[in-house]
Amino acid sequence: MQDTRSEATRATRQEPGQPAVPAAFEEVYLLLAPRLRKIAIRKFGIPPADAETLVHDVFATYFMHAASVTAVERYLVGAICNASRYYLRRSGAADALFCAEHPCAATPDDALLHEIERKLLLSRLLARVGCRCRDLLHRYYMNGETTRSIAETLHSTPGTVLVFLHKCRRRALAAYRSMTETS
């Protein structure tokens, strides 16, 4: 461990009164890449293939910003830690989306299939009732608007809006019956 640190300090050349100048990028990579891989794999539990990718990303970032880096080793260790944390957050979100819970939402079961059927039926039903009824039903049921606020935008009375809603509900029921009836 001590040997690695002394080599890392040799990877930067510093003249008295001058900021540290990075050694050749190849030297820095050969010197510190194994340590960065070890940090990603052992400390954060990153799979080796992904740890290799993270190390390359960290060095790519370092190469772009090498002129502003004063402490190469600290910069690279911090960068691999941040990259590993970001990787874990991103993979944790993907796992939650694709099967982190039991039962898995990505595998079709009866509840999921019924939910999809209901949504498809509702979208087909709303397509059949017309745009005016669809807008009115959406505003009243989904947005929770009152008949008074809907009436104001339609330049009508709340009673007229209630009549429109009644007709739209009847139209939606008729569309539902026609779609679900078996011939």
Residue frames as qw, qx, qy, qz and C-alpha x, y, z in Angstrom:
[[0.000, 0.886, 0.464, 0.000, 0.00, 0.00, 0.00],
 [0.297, -0.816, 0.113, 0.483, 2.78, 2.41, 0.96],
 [0.467, -0.128, 0.594, 0.642, 4.63, 1.47, -2.21],
 [0.262, 0.641, 0.629, 0.353, 1.64, 2.50, -4.35],
 [0.118, -0.952, -0.226, 0.169, 1.41, 5.88, -2.65],
 [0.391, -0.623, 0.337, 0.589, 5.08, 6.63, -3.17],
 [0.394, 0.171, 0.681, 0.593, 4.71, 5.66, -6.85],
 [0.119, 0.817, 0.545, 0.145, 1.63, 7.89, -7.11],
 [0.213, -0.899, -0.003, 0.382, 3.54, 10.81, -5.72],
 [0.409, -0.332, 0.551, 0.647, 6.25, 10.16, -8.30],
 [0.385, 0.521, 0.689, 0.325, 3.54, 10.24, -11.00],
 [0.096, 0.968, 0.205, 0.109, 3.35, 13.97, -10.54],
 [0.621, 0.130, -0.108, 0.765, 6.36, 16.19, -10.98],
 [0.191, -0.951, -0.242, -0.025, 6.51, 19.30, -8.88],
 [0.526, 0.349, -0.192, 0.752, 9.15, 21.95, -9.02],
 [0.287, -0.430, -0.479, 0.709, 9.60, 24.34, -6.11],
 [0.114, 0.422, 0.096, -0.894, 7.04, 27.13, -6.29],
 [0.374, 0.128, -0.584, -0.709, 5.16, 25.50, -9.18],
 [0.802, -0.040, 0.259, -0.537, 1.91, 23.50, -9.13],
 [0.593, -0.146, 0.786, 0.098, 2.11, 19.73, -9.61],
 [0.474, 0.462, -0.458, -0.594, 2.37, 18.73, -13.27],
 [0.920, 0.009, 0.318, -0.228, 0.87, 15.36, -14.22],
 [0.344, -0.366, 0.775, 0.382, 3.28, 12.78, -15.56],
 [0.275, 0.107, -0.722, -0.626, 2.53, 11.07, -18.84],
 [0.731, -0.099, 0.048, -0.673, -1.07, 9.84, -18.91],
 [0.816, 0.132, -0.554, -0.097, 0.07, 6.31, -19.63],
 [0.325, 0.222, -0.729, 0.560, 2.18, 6.23, -16.47],
 [0.382, -0.141, 0.401, -0.821, -0.70, 7.50, -14.36],
 [0.826, 0.028, -0.218, -0.520, -3.07, 4.96, -15.91],
 [0.732, 0.167, -0.650, 0.116, -0.70, 2.03, -15.40],
 [0.174, 0.220, -0.665, 0.692, -0.01, 3.13, -11.87],
 [0.314, -0.003, 0.476, -0.821, -3.52, 3.92, -10.60],
 [0.634, 0.014, -0.441, -0.636, -5.99, 1.94, -12.76],
 [0.546, -0.096, -0.829, 0.076, -5.61, -1.31, -10.76],
 [0.096, -0.138, -0.628, 0.760, -6.22, 0.55, -7.52],
 [0.421, 0.092, -0.009, -0.902, -9.32, 2.28, -8.94],
 [0.637, -0.032, -0.665, -0.389, -10.68, -1.09, -10.17],
 [0.404, -0.111, -0.820, 0.390, -10.08, -2.57, -6.72],
 [0.137, 0.112, 0.398, -0.900, -11.95, 0.31, -5.07],
 [0.565, 0.058, -0.263, -0.780, -14.92, -0.08, -7.39],
 [0.665, -0.027, -0.721, -0.193, -15.08, -3.86, -7.01],
 [0.458, -0.129, -0.759, 0.445, -14.30, -4.33, -3.31],
 [0.007, 0.137, 0.419, -0.898, -15.69, -1.19, -1.73],
 [0.472, 0.210, 0.018, -0.856, -18.79, -0.74, -3.88],
 [0.595, 0.130, 0.783, -0.129, -19.41, -4.26, -5.17],
 [0.528, 0.628, -0.201, -0.535, -19.37, -3.28, -8.83],
 [0.943, 0.172, 0.273, 0.086, -19.06, -6.25, -11.24],
 [0.565, -0.385, 0.379, 0.624, -15.53, -6.44, -12.74],
 [0.410, 0.416, 0.549, 0.598, -16.64, -5.73, -16.32],
 [0.047, -0.911, -0.333, -0.237, -18.57, -2.64, -15.21],
 [0.520, -0.757, 0.067, 0.391, -15.73, -1.56, -12.92],
 [0.573, -0.028, 0.425, 0.700, -13.41, -1.58, -15.92],
 [0.186, 0.692, 0.472, 0.513, -15.84, 0.67, -17.79],
 [0.321, -0.926, -0.194, 0.044, -16.05, 3.04, -14.83],
 [0.606, -0.497, 0.218, 0.582, -12.25, 3.24, -14.60],
 [0.442, 0.260, 0.475, 0.715, -12.04, 4.13, -18.29],
 [0.027, -0.851, -0.408, -0.329, -14.73, 6.78, -17.85],
 [0.484, -0.825, -0.049, 0.287, -12.88, 8.27, -14.89],
 [0.567, -0.279, 0.349, 0.692, -9.64, 8.43, -16.85],
 [0.303, 0.553, 0.507, 0.588, -11.40, 9.94, -19.85],
 [0.208, -0.937, -0.261, -0.106, -12.70, 12.69, -17.58],
 [0.593, -0.641, 0.140, 0.468, -9.24, 13.12, -16.06],
 [0.558, 0.109, 0.429, 0.702, -7.66, 13.45, -19.51],
 [0.127, 0.763, 0.422, 0.473, -10.09, 16.21, -20.39],
 [0.311, -0.923, -0.052, -0.219, -9.46, 18.14, -17.17],
 [0.846, -0.098, -0.197, 0.485, -5.80, 17.23, -16.50],
 [0.324, 0.499, -0.108, 0.796, -4.64, 20.83, -16.63],
 [0.375, -0.636, 0.074, -0.670, -6.82, 21.81, -13.68],
 [0.900, -0.363, -0.241, -0.013, -6.05, 18.73, -11.54],
 [0.020, -0.807, 0.502, -0.310, -3.50, 19.43, -8.84],
 [0.413, -0.351, 0.808, -0.231, -3.63, 16.14, -6.89],
 [0.505, 0.207, -0.680, -0.490, -3.98, 13.35, -9.42],
 [0.262, -0.057, -0.950, 0.158, -4.38, 10.43, -7.02],
 [0.159, 0.315, 0.619, -0.701, -6.98, 12.15, -4.85],
 [0.453, 0.328, -0.191, -0.807, -8.85, 13.33, -7.93],
 [0.484, 0.144, -0.782, -0.365, -8.99, 9.83, -9.43],
 [0.154, -0.153, -0.913, 0.344, -9.97, 8.10, -6.18],
 [0.268, 0.351, 0.404, -0.801, -12.74, 10.62, -5.60],
 [0.482, 0.307, -0.392, -0.721, -13.90, 10.27, -9.19],
 [0.394, 0.020, -0.904, -0.168, -14.10, 6.46, -9.02],
 [0.008, 0.257, 0.793, -0.553, -16.03, 6.67, -5.75],
 [0.378, 0.393, 0.141, -0.826, -18.51, 9.13, -7.27],
 [0.476, 0.253, -0.630, -0.559, -18.81, 7.09, -10.47],
 [0.242, -0.063, -0.963, 0.100, -19.42, 3.92, -8.44],
 [0.170, 0.339, 0.619, -0.688, -22.11, 5.59, -6.33],
 [0.458, 0.381, -0.162, -0.787, -23.81, 6.90, -9.47],
 [0.393, 0.154, -0.848, -0.319, -23.63, 3.43, -11.03],
 [0.093, -0.191, -0.918, 0.335, -25.25, 1.89, -7.95],
 [0.307, 0.390, 0.351, -0.794, -28.02, 4.51, -7.88],
 [0.483, 0.358, -0.419, -0.681, -28.74, 4.00, -11.56],
 [0.378, 0.063, -0.911, -0.151, -28.67, 0.20, -11.38],
 [0.059, 0.228, 0.798, -0.554, -30.81, 0.30, -8.22],
 [0.442, 0.386, 0.118, -0.801, -33.44, 2.34, -10.04],
 [0.510, 0.270, -0.649, -0.497, -33.37, -0.04, -13.00],
 [0.203, -0.029, -0.965, 0.162, -33.71, -3.04, -10.66],
 [0.244, 0.308, 0.593, -0.703, -36.69, -1.42, -8.96],
 [0.520, 0.395, -0.172, -0.737, -38.30, -0.78, -12.30],
 [0.723, 0.253, -0.573, -0.290, -37.54, -4.26, -13.64],
 [0.840, -0.162, -0.515, -0.057, -38.28, -6.82, -10.94],
 [0.154, 0.363, -0.638, 0.662, -36.97, -5.54, -7.64],
 [0.539, -0.162, 0.421, -0.711, -40.34, -6.10, -5.99],
 [0.043, -0.051, -0.993, -0.098, -42.14, -9.39, -5.58],
 [0.768, 0.279, 0.508, 0.274, -44.11, -10.20, -7.61],
 [0.338, -0.204, 0.361, 0.845, -42.21, -8.64, -10.47],
 [0.388, 0.662, 0.240, -0.595, -44.17, -5.97, -12.32],
 [0.232, 0.540, -0.583, -0.561, -42.37, -6.83, -15.55],
 [0.011, -0.014, -0.986, -0.167, -43.60, -10.43, -15.61],
 [0.493, -0.195, -0.299, -0.793, -47.21, -10.70, -16.69],
 [0.018, 0.173, 0.927, -0.332, -49.65, -12.11, -14.16],
 [0.007, 0.622, 0.763, 0.177, -53.42, -11.95, -13.98],
 [0.147, -0.810, -0.319, 0.470, -53.60, -8.61, -12.15],
 [0.184, -0.474, 0.357, 0.784, -51.24, -6.93, -14.60],
 [0.106, 0.186, 0.791, 0.573, -53.04, -8.35, -17.61],
 [0.039, -0.731, -0.680, 0.039, -56.42, -7.23, -16.25],
 [0.169, -0.738, -0.078, 0.649, -55.04, -3.74, -15.64],
 [0.145, -0.233, 0.572, 0.773, -53.81, -3.54, -19.23],
 [0.046, 0.442, 0.832, 0.333, -57.17, -4.79, -20.51],
 [0.090, -0.799, -0.496, 0.328, -59.01, -2.13, -18.48],
 [0.154, -0.625, 0.164, 0.747, -56.76, 0.64, -19.77],
 [0.110, -0.011, 0.726, 0.678, -57.13, -0.49, -23.37],
 [0.007, -0.605, -0.788, -0.111, -60.89, -0.75, -22.98],
 [0.124, -0.797, -0.298, 0.511, -61.07, 2.71, -21.44],
 [0.139, -0.447, 0.377, 0.799, -58.94, 4.25, -24.21],
 [0.048, 0.222, 0.807, 0.545, -61.11, 2.63, -26.91],
 [0.074, -0.711, -0.686, 0.140, -64.25, 3.73, -25.07],
 [0.127, -0.736, -0.089, 0.659, -63.05, 7.33, -24.80],
 [0.140, -0.185, 0.593, 0.771, -62.17, 7.30, -28.49],
 [0.006, 0.422, 0.835, 0.352, -65.79, 6.37, -29.33],
 [0.094, -0.734, -0.575, 0.349, -67.56, 9.02, -27.23],
 [0.309, 0.831, 0.207, 0.414, -66.12, 11.98, -29.15],
 [0.468, 0.253, -0.295, 0.793, -63.73, 14.73, -28.26],
 [0.288, -0.558, 0.043, -0.777, -66.27, 17.00, -26.52],
 [0.847, -0.449, -0.145, -0.243, -67.47, 14.24, -24.19],
 [0.833, 0.030, -0.309, 0.458, -63.92, 13.00, -23.65],
 [0.231, 0.423, -0.238, 0.843, -62.81, 16.51, -22.65],
 [0.514, -0.540, -0.004, -0.666, -65.82, 17.02, -20.39],
 [0.923, -0.313, -0.220, -0.041, -65.43, 13.64, -18.63],
 [0.704, 0.167, -0.317, 0.613, -61.70, 14.20, -18.20],
 [0.014, 0.501, -0.195, 0.843, -62.17, 17.64, -16.70],
 [0.659, -0.499, -0.023, -0.563, -64.92, 16.52, -14.33],
 [0.956, -0.277, -0.091, -0.038, -63.57, 13.12, -13.20],
 [0.821, 0.127, -0.178, 0.528, -59.81, 13.32, -13.66],
 [0.270, 0.422, -0.171, 0.849, -59.10, 16.98, -12.96],
 [0.276, -0.479, -0.697, 0.456, -61.87, 17.32, -10.37],
 [0.029, -0.119, -0.101, -0.987, -63.23, 20.54, -11.81],
 [0.268, 0.400, 0.663, -0.573, -66.63, 21.66, -10.56],
 [0.350, 0.608, 0.665, 0.257, -69.62, 22.05, -12.85],
 [0.009, -0.947, -0.159, 0.280, -69.51, 25.80, -12.14],
 [0.262, -0.645, 0.460, 0.550, -65.88, 26.18, -13.39],
 [0.389, 0.142, 0.790, 0.453, -66.61, 24.03, -16.46],
 [0.222, 0.796, 0.564, 0.002, -69.74, 26.11, -17.14],
 [0.096, -0.877, 0.067, 0.467, -67.75, 29.33, -16.97],
 [0.267, -0.402, 0.645, 0.593, -65.27, 28.16, -19.61],
 [0.238, 0.314, 0.838, 0.377, -68.09, 26.86, -21.85],
 [0.198, -0.016, -0.040, -0.979, -70.14, 30.05, -21.32],
 [0.536, -0.311, -0.688, -0.378, -73.01, 27.97, -20.00],
 [0.569, -0.558, 0.226, -0.561, -74.78, 27.15, -16.72],
 [0.195, -0.347, 0.891, -0.219, -73.89, 24.41, -14.23],
 [0.719, 0.212, 0.512, -0.419, -77.23, 22.74, -14.97],
 [0.715, 0.617, -0.209, -0.255, -76.40, 22.52, -18.66],
 [0.173, 0.579, -0.793, 0.081, -73.01, 20.99, -17.80],
 [0.488, -0.116, 0.791, -0.350, -74.79, 18.35, -15.68],
 [0.799, 0.438, 0.214, -0.352, -77.03, 17.52, -18.65],
 [0.517, 0.681, -0.509, -0.100, -73.96, 17.25, -20.90],
 [0.129, -0.440, 0.861, -0.220, -72.27, 14.97, -18.35],
 [0.698, 0.110, 0.589, -0.392, -75.38, 12.77, -18.19],
 [0.775, 0.576, -0.047, -0.254, -75.46, 12.43, -21.99],
 [0.312, 0.669, -0.674, 0.035, -71.74, 11.70, -22.12],
 [0.376, -0.280, 0.832, -0.298, -72.05, 9.00, -19.45],
 [0.795, 0.314, 0.392, -0.341, -74.93, 7.41, -21.39],
 [0.639, 0.685, -0.315, -0.151, -72.88, 7.54, -24.58],
 [0.042, 0.574, -0.803, 0.152, -69.90, 5.96, -22.78],
 [0.598, -0.063, 0.720, -0.347, -72.14, 3.19, -21.35],
 [0.812, 0.492, 0.130, -0.286, -73.55, 2.45, -24.80],
 [0.455, 0.698, -0.552, -0.022, -70.02, 2.29, -26.24],
 [0.252, -0.424, 0.830, -0.261, -68.97, -0.04, -23.41],
 [0.751, 0.145, 0.544, -0.345, -71.88, -2.38, -23.99],
 [0.758, 0.610, -0.107, -0.207, -71.23, -2.52, -27.74],
 [0.285, 0.671, -0.680, 0.082, -67.56, -3.36, -27.17],
 [0.264, -0.322, 0.848, -0.327, -68.13, -6.03, -24.51],
 [0.826, 0.189, 0.269, -0.457, -71.07, -7.83, -26.07],
 [0.300, -0.240, 0.864, 0.326, -70.21, -11.13, -27.69],
 [0.552, 0.282, -0.319, -0.717, -71.86, -11.86, -30.99]]
